[in-house]
């Protein structure tokens, strides 16, 4: 059963779309099947991966005029694209019955096909974001390590708490991602300290360093792994994805994997012994 994760921050320029793309690509590098949802009317995720305009985007799917048709970017990674038309969706859907649950209904048929469905939310707290939170299990909050980026944290937490109370009991903050980090800057270090005091262990250990390759990759219409796999950006997002998998994998699955790993050498050894005996 796939897990739906929203990336949310109503402040722009904090690395939200960059994180959505590269978390998706990083999870694929680690053997997971991922679908990315571009829920931002600016369609930056769609543009960053060089996906041409599709007949069926998330806008048409929300309106009910087309079915979701994921676009395959590479093996293991599909994208549901966006377009500028989505900017009018909130006004058009305002009178729809059950308007907060539209995305949940759209994604349910895909939960068995993917390990992770990742939603790049718009930089606002309107109906589109509400839909994303209503269908998600977890929220990841990308946060630029600058002073102004801290100001909206309380509001984000309030919105998540309200959605959990009224619409989605399973919703939780899965983690805070510190982005554009430069360890040489005292301010960056102080901001990381502050968010760790506020969110505690929810803050990921991996800090996404300020890296020029992360800015260059969208210009080449690639994720960071396709653009420069040896860059600090690729190393950081891969480490972050390992943390995400560790946090989202049920404990019983971890135990089962460990048990299989322990048993495999014994099985191989026994098979070898049996072969020798039969000879």
N, C-alpha and C positions, 0 to 999 in steps of 0.2 A: 504494500500500500504506500503510495507516494505521499510525501509531506509537502504542504504548501507553505512557503515562506515569503513574507512581504519585506521589501527594503523601503524604509520610510524615513523621511526627514522633510519637513515643510520649508526648510531653508535650502535654497539652491546653491550649487557649487561646492557641495561637501563630498563629492565622489560617489554619489548614490548610483548613478547609471554605470559608472566605471566599475563599481563593486558588483552590481548585478551581473554584468557581462562576464567579469573575470572570476566571480564565484561560480557561475554556471559552467564556464570553460574549465575551471580548476577541478570541479567535481567530476566532469567528464574525464579529465586526465587521470583521476583516481578510480575510474571504472564505473561511474554512476551514469544513469540516464536522466537527462535534464530537459525541461521545457521552460524557456524564459517567456514572460508575458510583458510586453511593452504597454503599460497602462498610462503613459505620459503623452498628452496631446502633442508635445514637441517632437515626439518620435525619435529621441536621440539614440536610444538603444538600437532601433531599427536602422538608422542612418550609420551608426558606428560600425555595424557589421555588414554594411553595403548591400542590404536586402532591397531589391526593387519593389515598387508599389504592388501590393497584392490585391486581388479582387475581394478577398475576405480578410479583413483586419479585425482587431478586437472591437472596433466601433460597430461594424456590421453584425458581429456576433451578439453584442449587447442589445442592439436594436431588434434582433431576432430575424433579420432578413438573410443571413448566411450562417452556416455552421462554422465552428472553429476549424481552421485548416492550418496546422503548424507548418512553418517553412523550415526545411532541414538545412542547417548551416554546415554541419559536419557530423560524422558518425557520433551518435549519442547526444547531440545538441540540436533541439528544435526551438523555433521562435514563433510566437504569435505576435504579429507586427501591429504597429499603430499608424495613425495618420492624423493630420490636423483636424479632420472631421470630428475627432474625439472631443475636441474642445467644446462642442455643442451638446455633448451627450448628457451632461448633468441637467440641463434645462429640458431636454427632450424626455428624459426618464423620470422626472420629478413626480409625475402623477401615476407612474407604474405601480401596480400592487406588488408588494414584496420587493421593492426596488433595491433594498440593501442585500438581497440574496441572489441577484442575477449572476454574479461571477461564480458563486458556489454551484449553482445549477449547471453552468457551462463546463466547469472543470471536473465534476464528479465522474463523467465517463472516462477521463484520462488518468485517474489516480492509479490504476493498475499498470499503466504503460510507462510510467516514469518513477524514478526514485525521489526526485525533487521537482517541484514546480515553483519557480521563483518569479515574484511580481515586482517590477520596477514601478513604484507608485509615483504619481505626480507630486510636485512640490507644493502641495496644498492639502487641506483637511476636509475636502468636499465629498460628494457622493461616490466618486470613483475610489478614493482612498478608503472610504467606509466599506465599500464592497470588498476591497482587497482584505481588509482586516476581518471582515465577517467570515471569509472563507479560509483564512490562514490559521495554522497552528502556532506559528511563531512570527515575531517581528524582529528584524535586524535593523539597528539604527546606525548608519554611517555618520561619523561625526568628525568634521575637520578640526584639527588640534589648534584652533584659534579662539580668542576670547568671545567673539560675537556668536560663534557656533554653539556656545553653551546656553545662550539665552532662551532658546526654544525647548530645552529638554523637559522642563516641567509641564509645558503644554502638551508635548507628545505623550508623556506618561499619563496625563489626565485623559486624553482621548482614548488611549489603549485601555485604561481602566474602565471607562464608560462603555466601550464596545464589549469588553469582557462581561460586564455586569448585565447589559441589556440584550446583546445579540450573539455573543460567541464565548461560552464559558471556558472553552479550551485555549483561548488566546493567551499567549504569554510573551514576554520580552525574551527572545532567544539570545541576544547579545548586543553589545555596542562595539562598533568597529572604528578604531581611531585611524583616520586617514590623513594623508599629506603630512606625515610626521617627519620632522628633522631633529634628530637628537642633539644637534649643536645649539638649538634655540631653547633658551630657558623657558620662554612662554609655552612652547610645545610640550615640554616636560611638565610644566605646572598644570596645563589643561588635562593631560593624561592623569595626573595625580588627582585632580578635582573630580573627573568623571569616575575614577575608581572609588573615590569616597562616596559618590552619589549612587553608583550602580553596583559596587562591590565586585563579586566574581562574575557578574554578567558581562564585564568588559573582557573582550578577547585578549589573550596574552600576545598574540601577533599584532604588531603595529605596522600599518601600511605606510612605508616610507615614501617621501616625496621623490618621484622617479620620472625622468623625462620620457622614458619608454612608454609609460602609461598614458601620457598625453599624445604621443606620436602614433600609437596603435590605431585609434579610431580614424586617423587620416589615411591609413593604409587599409581601412575596412577589415581590421582583424582584432581578435582578442589578444591579450598580452602573450599568451603561449604560442599563438601562431605568428606573432610579430617578433618577439625576442624572448625565447624560453630561458635564457641565462641571465636575464635582467633581474635587478632587485625586486621589481614589481611582480614578476612571475614567481620568484621565490616566496615573496610575502603572501601572495594570494593562494599559492599552493599550501603553505603552512596554515593559513586561515581556514582553508577548506578541510584540512585534516582535523582542525578543532571543531568545525561545524559537524562533520561526520561523527566525531566522538560524542558531541553533545546531543545529537539527534538520534543516535542509534540506541534502541531499547536495550537495557542491560542484559535481558535474556538472549538477545541476538549476539551480543559481545561474548557471552559465556559459551554459546553454541559454536561460534567461530574459533575460540580458543581451544575448545574440546576437539574440534575437527583437526586443528593444527597439530595437537598433541598426538592424536590417534593415527594420523597419516603415516609418519615414519614407521610405526609399529606394523601397520597394514602392509606397507611395502616390504618390510623385513620378513613378515610372515609369508607373503606371496613368494618371495625369493626362496625361503626354506621349503615351501610346498613344491616348488618347481624342481628343486634339487632332489627331493625325495622321489618325485615321480620319475625323474631321469634314472 
